[in-house]
Amino acid sequence: MLTLTRSVGESIRIGEDIEVYVVEVRGGTVRLGFKAPREVTIHREEVYKQIAEANALAAEVAADAVAALSAFTPGTDRSA
């Protein structure tokens, strides 16, 4: 992990097109601003984990549905 020290108003760059600004520091809380292309998704860690869990669950359901529907596909050998 890279650790950097920045003050309010200063920024860091990630690659060519992502910039992270320190907007405010108050007590133990830091407010950050992000400038990035629209196609780059930015989420808080807890939101990212919820999205990943929902996607994993959706993939499981989709795989189960495909398996169940394959029994109704014409020409499949159901005795196997």
Buried (B, 14 or more C-beta within 10 A) or exposed (E): EEEEEBEEEEBEEEEEEBBBBBEEEEEEEEEEEEEBEEEEEEEEEEEEEEEEEEEEEEEEEEEEEEEEEEEEEEEEEEEE
